[in-house]
Amino acid sequence: MKKILLIILALLLIYILTGYCTTYTSRYPPVQSWDYVKTTSYSSTSYFPHYATDPTKSLTGLPSKNSWLSYSDATTNQRFHIDLGSVKVIRRIYYENFHNTGAWLDRGV
């Protein structure tokens, strides 16, 4: 009986560990706005910080109104804060780097 219980516990542990390692759920701010996504700076209203976290924005093409860009003369570290609205366990962060229709690849992270 103890062996069966140990086998069941081992299988359950394997299931839990592999499930947590291979399954991810995307989490976004409750509202895509300045209230939930803040940065040290942004270039203009065409590059608001929350554009970078909005899954409905295009990842290709023109960056204007689709991405965040810091103030053009900013040479310091830029902070990017995202409020998810409630406590969440973050297991990984996925991001796309900045580009402009495949060009300007030297900007971004």
C-alpha positions in Angstrom: 0.0 0.0 0.0 2.8 2.4 0.8 4.5 1.7 -2.5 1.3 2.5 -4.4 0.9 5.7 -2.4 4.5 6.7 -3.1 4.0 6.0 -6.8 0.8 8.1 -6.9 2.5 11.0 -5.1 5.5 10.8 -7.4 3.3 10.9 -10.5 1.3 13.8 -9.0 4.5 15.7 -8.3 5.8 15.1 -11.8 2.5 16.3 -13.2 2.5 19.4 -11.1 6.1 20.3 -11.9 5.9 19.7 -15.6 2.6 21.5 -15.8 4.1 24.6 -14.1 7.2 24.5 -16.3 5.4 24.2 -19.7 2.1 26.0 -19.3 1.9 29.7 -19.3 -1.1 32.1 -19.2 -0.7 35.6 -20.5 -1.5 38.3 -18.0 -2.2 41.9 -19.0 -3.2 45.1 -17.1 -7.0 45.4 -16.5 -7.0 48.5 -18.7 -4.4 49.6 -21.2 -3.8 53.1 -19.8 -1.3 55.3 -18.0 -3.0 54.2 -14.8 -1.6 50.7 -15.1 1.5 51.1 -17.3 4.1 53.7 -16.4 7.6 54.5 -17.7 10.4 56.9 -16.8 9.6 58.8 -20.1 8.0 58.5 -23.4 8.6 60.2 -26.7 5.1 61.5 -27.6 1.5 60.6 -27.4 2.2 58.3 -30.4 4.4 56.1 -28.2 2.5 55.8 -24.9 3.9 53.1 -22.6 0.7 51.1 -22.5 0.9 50.6 -26.3 3.8 48.2 -25.5 1.6 45.9 -23.3 -1.6 46.0 -25.4 -2.0 42.6 -27.2 -4.3 44.1 -29.8 -1.5 46.3 -31.2 0.4 45.2 -34.3 3.9 43.7 -33.9 4.8 44.5 -37.5 4.7 47.6 -39.6 4.9 51.2 -38.3 5.7 51.7 -34.6 3.5 54.8 -34.1 0.6 54.1 -31.9 1.8 50.4 -31.7 4.8 50.7 -29.4 6.5 52.6 -26.6 9.5 54.7 -27.2 11.3 56.7 -24.5 12.2 60.4 -24.8 14.5 60.7 -27.7 17.4 62.2 -25.7 17.1 59.8 -22.8 20.4 58.1 -22.2 19.7 56.9 -18.7 18.1 53.7 -17.6 14.4 53.6 -18.3 12.0 52.1 -15.9 8.9 50.2 -17.1 6.2 49.5 -14.5 3.2 47.3 -15.1 0.3 47.0 -12.6 -1.6 43.8 -13.3 -4.5 44.9 -11.0 -4.0 42.1 -8.5 -1.3 39.7 -7.2 0.0 37.4 -9.9 2.8 34.8 -9.9 5.1 35.7 -12.8 7.1 32.8 -14.2 8.4 34.4 -17.3 8.4 37.7 -19.2 8.1 37.7 -23.0 8.8 40.9 -25.0 9.3 42.0 -28.6 12.1 44.5 -29.3 11.3 47.9 -31.0 11.5 48.2 -34.8 10.1 50.3 -37.6 8.9 48.1 -40.5 12.0 45.9 -40.0 14.4 48.8 -39.5 15.8 50.7 -36.5 16.8 47.5 -34.8 19.3 49.3 -32.7 16.6 50.7 -30.5 15.0 48.9 -27.6 16.1 46.5 -25.0 
